[in-house]
């Protein structure tokens, strides 16, 4: 069996497999309820939020953030408007003078 036809087919399969592995759910294609359910069910997930933007979102109550980070409220754009989710960030303590 000649190796010429096998090489392009193998390359196409490899490219297709790697592109699917990096696909992230897009918040703009989901409702707020779907986005929140996805985060709750997976505990932490990287979501596409714009054409060239993405971030990691976590459950509000859980151990998904590394110390000293804590879950902080954030808003993402979804099919039905703005949706409140949480992402890990360092807490901000403001002590007035």
C-alpha positions in Angstrom: 0.0 0.0 0.0 1.5 3.3 -1.0 2.2 5.9 1.8 1.3 8.9 -0.2 -2.5 8.7 0.2 -2.2 7.8 3.9 0.0 10.9 4.9 -2.6 13.5 3.9 -5.4 11.6 5.5 -3.5 11.2 8.7 -2.6 14.9 8.7 -6.2 15.9 8.2 -7.4 13.7 11.1 -4.7 15.1 13.3 -5.6 18.7 12.5 -9.3 18.0 13.0 -8.7 16.3 16.4 -6.5 19.1 17.7 -8.9 21.9 16.7 -11.8 20.1 18.4 -9.8 19.6 21.6 -9.4 23.4 22.0 -13.0 24.3 21.4 -14.5 26.2 24.3 -18.2 26.8 25.0 -19.2 30.3 23.9 -21.3 32.3 26.4 -22.7 34.3 23.5 -24.4 31.2 22.1 -26.0 30.1 25.4 -28.6 31.5 27.7 -27.7 32.7 31.1 -29.3 29.7 32.7 -27.3 27.3 30.4 -24.1 29.2 31.2 -24.7 29.0 35.0 -25.7 25.3 34.8 -22.5 24.5 32.8 -20.4 26.2 35.5 -22.2 24.5 38.3 -22.0 21.0 36.7 -18.3 21.3 35.9 -17.3 23.2 39.0 -14.9 25.3 36.9 -14.8 25.9 33.1 -13.0 28.1 30.6 -15.6 30.0 28.5 -15.3 32.1 25.4 -16.8 35.5 26.1 -16.0 37.4 22.9 -14.2 37.2 19.6 -10.8 37.0 21.2 -11.6 36.8 24.9 -12.0 34.0 27.3 -11.7 33.4 31.1 -12.1 30.7 33.7 -15.3 30.8 35.7 -16.1 28.9 38.9 -18.9 28.0 41.2 -19.7 30.6 43.9 -19.2 28.1 46.7 -16.3 25.7 46.3 -12.6 25.2 46.4 -11.9 25.9 42.7 -9.8 29.0 43.4 -6.1 28.9 44.5 -5.3 30.7 47.7 -5.5 33.7 48.2 -8.0 34.1 45.4 -11.7 33.9 46.0 -14.8 33.7 43.7 -15.7 37.2 42.7 -18.8 38.2 40.8 -18.4 38.9 37.1 -20.8 39.5 34.2 -20.7 37.9 30.7 -22.7 38.5 27.6 -25.2 35.7 26.8 -28.1 35.3 24.3 -30.5 36.8 26.8 -28.4 39.7 28.0 -25.9 40.0 30.9 -25.3 37.0 33.1 -23.8 37.0 36.6 -21.1 34.4 37.1 -18.0 34.1 39.3 -14.3 34.0 38.5 -11.2 33.7 40.7 -9.6 37.0 41.8 -7.6 38.3 44.8 -9.9 39.9 47.3 -9.9 43.6 47.6 -9.9 45.0 51.0 -10.7 48.7 51.2 -10.2 50.3 54.6 -11.4 54.0 54.6 -9.1 56.4 56.4 
